[in-house]
Amino acid sequence: MDKLYLIEGLNDVLINKEIDNILKKINDDDLEVIKYDLCETIIDNVIEDLDTYDMFLHKKVVICKNPSFLNEKVDETFNLNKLTKYIENPSDNILILVANKLNNRLKTTSLVLKHFKHIKVKEISLDKFVLENIKGYKIDNVTIKYFLNKVGKDFLMIKEELEKLKSYKLDEKVITKEDIDLITSKNIESSIFDLIEAIIKKDKVKSYELYNHFISSGTEVFQILVLLSNQIRLIYNVKVLSNLSDLDISNILGVHEYPVKLARGKGYSYQKNELLNLLYELAVIDEDIKSGKQLIDISFLTFIMQM
């Protein structure tokens, strides 16, 4: 049984699947799983944990995210000697490093690649991911596209919605558009990003279509304005802090890491001045509504027609 693993990839759902595969191979009901974020914990503490055994001799699996020493040079505070000694003579516990990317020119990366079992997570298409997670059920390609358009591109959201569909159709095992409409949740965040893109492109037809979608799903105009402003502000702030990691930005802004990652990806399509101008226009609409200059029901429609 291997004691040292390196999992490289960007998709948290697929990474967790690889971790689950490792845990199944160990086949120990009393396994103790410990997780560290190496942005917050020094490697010395991780090694100390790996070298420590409890009184019941339960095997540990220590999972470490964000090993920055695999993609950037370490400073003088990093205990490379201690890490090297452990890697060359590991304990019976299991160490799993999870990295988004590697810098193969670094001494630390070469050391890890030499001694660790390297698992590179391959990205898969959304369609294939759906099929892999709905085995034993019938669903055609058109229905898969319909499902993805409704729930968005977040793999975790897709997996959760598929679990709901499978439970609902446990006996029949055939999934239709009607089942999707009845059971799954429309990804509001995904639709908001679509609306931002449509507005910046001045696509009135698409903006009006998305506006109607929100209204028909029970979202009020004021909620649309708030959601739009919050997401645009997040994209702008992530662009300003783009030299930092997603985790660092999430800590600074006080939001979860996934929205930051999503906002970073969306931000490449927009200029900072475009986002600031849009925030200003939404602030004017908000002020006009509150001061009684515009009726809330027609305020956003007017904005779309005049853009």
C-alpha positions in Angstrom: 0.0 0.0 0.0 1.4 3.4 -1.0 1.9 5.9 1.8 2.5 9.1 -0.2 0.0 10.4 -2.8 0.0 13.6 -4.9 -3.3 14.5 -6.6 -3.1 17.2 -9.3 -6.2 18.8 -10.7 -8.6 21.7 -10.7 -12.0 20.0 -10.2 -12.8 19.5 -6.5 -15.5 16.9 -7.2 -13.2 14.7 -9.3 -10.4 15.2 -6.8 -12.6 14.1 -4.0 -13.5 11.0 -6.0 -9.8 10.1 -6.3 -9.5 10.6 -2.5 -12.5 8.3 -1.9 -10.8 5.6 -4.1 -7.7 5.8 -2.0 -9.7 5.5 1.2 -11.6 2.5 -0.1 -8.3 0.7 -0.9 -7.1 1.2 2.6 -10.3 -0.6 3.8 -10.1 0.4 7.4 -13.4 1.2 9.3 -11.4 2.9 12.1 -9.5 5.2 9.7 -8.9 8.7 11.0 -9.0 11.3 8.2 -7.4 14.7 9.0 -7.4 17.7 6.6 -5.0 20.6 6.5 -4.8 23.8 4.5 -1.1 24.5 4.0 -1.9 28.2 3.6 -2.8 28.2 7.2 -0.7 25.4 8.7 3.1 24.9 8.4 4.4 21.6 7.1 6.1 20.9 10.5 2.7 20.4 12.2 1.6 18.1 9.4 4.7 15.9 9.7 4.3 15.9 13.5 0.8 14.6 13.1 1.9 12.0 10.7 4.5 10.7 13.1 2.1 10.6 16.0 0.0 7.5 16.8 -3.0 7.4 19.0 -3.4 4.8 21.8 -5.7 2.7 19.7 -3.3 2.6 16.8 -5.8 3.9 14.3 -4.3 4.6 10.9 -4.4 8.3 9.8 -4.9 9.7 6.4 -3.7 13.3 6.3 -5.0 15.4 3.4 -3.2 18.7 2.6 -4.6 21.3 0.2 -2.7 24.2 -1.3 0.9 22.9 -1.0 2.4 26.1 -2.4 5.9 24.7 -2.2 5.1 22.7 -5.3 4.5 25.8 -7.5 6.5 28.6 -6.0 9.9 29.0 -4.3 9.9 28.5 -0.5 11.3 31.1 1.9 13.7 30.6 4.7 10.9 29.7 7.2 10.0 26.6 5.2 11.5 23.4 6.8 12.6 21.6 3.6 15.0 19.4 5.6 12.2 18.1 7.8 10.0 17.4 4.8 12.8 15.6 2.9 13.5 13.4 5.9 9.9 12.4 6.2 9.4 11.7 2.5 12.5 9.5 2.4 11.3 7.6 5.5 7.5 8.0 5.9 5.5 6.6 8.8 2.7 4.0 8.3 0.2 6.8 8.0 -1.0 8.1 4.6 -0.2 11.6 3.3 -2.2 13.0 0.4 -1.1 16.3 -1.2 -3.7 18.0 -3.4 -2.3 20.6 -5.8 -3.9 22.7 -8.6 -0.7 23.0 -10.5 3.0 22.0 -10.3 6.2 23.8 -11.1 8.5 21.0 -12.2 11.6 23.2 -12.1 11.4 23.4 -8.3 13.6 21.1 -6.1 10.6 20.4 -3.8 8.4 19.4 -6.8 11.1 17.0 -8.1 11.4 15.5 -4.6 7.7 14.9 -4.3 7.3 13.5 -7.8 10.2 11.1 -7.1 8.6 9.6 -4.0 4.8 10.1 -4.3 2.3 8.3 -6.4 1.2 11.0 -8.8 -2.5 11.0 -9.7 -3.4 13.6 -12.4 -7.1 14.3 -12.5 -8.3 14.5 -16.1 -10.9 17.1 -16.9 -14.1 15.6 -18.4 -17.0 17.2 -20.3 -20.1 18.0 -18.4 -22.1 15.6 -20.5 -19.7 12.7 -19.7 -19.8 13.7 -16.0 -23.6 13.5 -16.0 -23.5 10.0 -17.7 -20.9 8.7 -15.2 -23.1 9.8 -12.3 -26.4 8.5 -13.5 -25.5 5.0 -14.5 -28.4 2.6 -14.4 -30.8 5.3 -15.5 -32.0 6.3 -19.0 -31.6 9.8 -20.1 -31.1 11.0 -23.7 -28.6 13.6 -25.0 -31.2 16.3 -25.5 -32.4 15.9 -21.9 -28.8 16.1 -20.6 -28.4 19.4 -22.4 -31.7 20.7 -21.0 -30.6 19.6 -17.5 -27.2 21.4 -17.8 -28.8 24.6 -19.1 -31.0 24.6 -16.0 -28.5 23.8 -13.3 -25.3 25.4 -14.6 -21.7 24.2 -14.9 -20.7 23.7 -11.3 -19.8 20.0 -10.9 -20.9 19.9 -7.3 -24.3 21.3 -8.1 -24.7 18.9 -11.0 -23.9 15.9 -8.7 -26.3 17.1 -6.0 -29.1 17.6 -8.5 -28.5 14.2 -10.1 -28.8 12.5 -6.7 -32.2 14.2 -6.3 -33.3 13.0 -9.7 -32.1 9.4 -9.0 -34.0 9.3 -5.7 -37.2 10.6 -7.4 -37.0 8.1 -10.3 -35.7 5.2 -8.2 -38.4 2.8 -9.5 -38.9 3.9 -13.1 -35.2 4.9 -13.8 -36.1 7.0 -16.8 -35.4 10.8 -16.5 -37.4 13.3 -18.6 -37.5 17.1 -19.0 -40.7 17.1 -16.9 -38.8 15.4 -14.0 -36.0 18.0 -14.3 -38.5 20.9 -14.2 -40.2 19.3 -11.1 -37.1 18.3 -9.1 -34.1 20.4 -10.0 -33.2 23.9 -9.0 -32.3 26.6 -11.5 -28.8 27.9 -10.8 -29.6 31.5 -10.1 -25.9 32.4 -9.8 -25.3 31.0 -13.3 -28.2 33.0 -14.7 -26.9 36.2 -13.1 -23.6 35.8 -14.8 -25.5 35.3 -18.1 -27.4 38.5 -17.4 -24.2 40.4 -16.7 -22.7 39.2 -20.0 -25.9 40.1 -21.9 -26.1 43.6 -20.4 -22.4 44.4 -21.1 -22.8 43.2 -24.7 -26.0 45.4 -24.8 -28.0 42.3 -25.9 -31.5 43.5 -25.2 -33.2 40.3 -26.4 -31.1 38.1 -24.2 -31.4 40.5 -21.2 -35.2 40.6 -21.5 -35.4 36.8 -21.8 -33.3 36.3 -18.6 -35.3 39.0 -16.8 -38.5 37.1 -17.6 -36.9 33.9 -16.4 -36.2 35.5 -13.0 -39.7 37.0 -12.7 -41.4 33.7 -13.7 -39.3 31.8 -11.1 -40.5 34.1 -8.4 -37.5 36.5 -8.1 -38.5 40.1 -7.5 -37.0 43.0 -9.4 -35.2 44.4 -6.3 -33.6 40.9 -5.7 -32.4 40.9 -9.3 -30.7 44.3 -8.8 -29.1 43.2 -5.6 -27.9 39.9 -7.1 -26.5 41.7 -10.1 -24.7 44.4 -8.0 -23.2 41.8 -5.7 -21.9 39.6 -8.5 -20.5 42.5 -10.5 -18.8 43.9 -7.3 -17.3 40.4 -6.7 -16.0 40.1 -10.2 -14.4 43.6 -9.9 -12.8 42.9 -6.6 -11.4 39.6 -7.8 -9.9 41.4 -10.8 -8.3 44.0 -8.5 -6.9 41.2 -6.2 -6.0 38.8 -9.1 -2.4 38.4 -8.0 -3.6 36.6 -4.9 -4.8 33.0 -4.7 -8.6 32.2 -4.6 -8.3 31.2 -1.0 -6.6 34.5 0.0 -9.2 36.5 -1.9 -12.0 34.5 -0.2 -10.5 35.3 3.2 -10.2 39.0 2.4 -13.7 39.4 1.0 -15.4 37.0 3.4 -16.9 34.8 0.8 -16.5 31.1 -0.1 -13.7 30.0 -2.4 -15.9 28.7 -5.2 -17.6 32.0 -6.0 -14.2 33.6 -6.1 -12.9 31.0 -8.6 -16.1 31.4 -10.7 -15.7 35.3 -10.6 -12.1 35.0 -11.6 -13.0 33.0 -14.7 -15.8 35.4 -15.7 -13.6 38.4 -15.0 -11.3 37.7 -18.0 -14.1 38.7 -20.3 -14.6 42.2 -18.9 -12.7 45.4 -18.3 -12.7 47.1 -14.9 -14.2 50.3 -16.3 -17.1 48.2 -17.8 -17.9 46.7 -14.4 -17.6 50.1 -12.6 -19.9 51.8 -15.1 -22.5 49.0 -14.7 -22.3 49.2 -10.9 -22.9 53.0 -11.2 -26.0 52.5 -13.5 -27.5 50.0 -11.1 -26.8 52.3 -8.1 -28.8 55.1 -10.0 -31.7 52.7 -10.6 -31.7 51.7 -6.9 -31.7 55.4 -5.9 -34.5 56.3 -8.3 -36.6 53.4 -6.9 -36.0 54.4 -3.3 -36.7 58.1 -4.0 -39.9 57.3 -6.0 -38.6 58.6 -9.3 -39.3 55.1 -10.9 -41.7 52.4 -10.2 -39.9 49.2 -9.2 -41.8 47.0 -11.7 -40.7 49.0 -14.7 -37.3 50.3 -13.5 -35.2 47.3 -14.8 -37.2 47.0 -18.0 -36.5 50.7 -18.7 -32.8 50.1 -18.1 -32.8 47.2 -20.6 -34.6 49.1 -23.3 -32.4 52.2 -23.0 -29.0 50.5 -22.9 
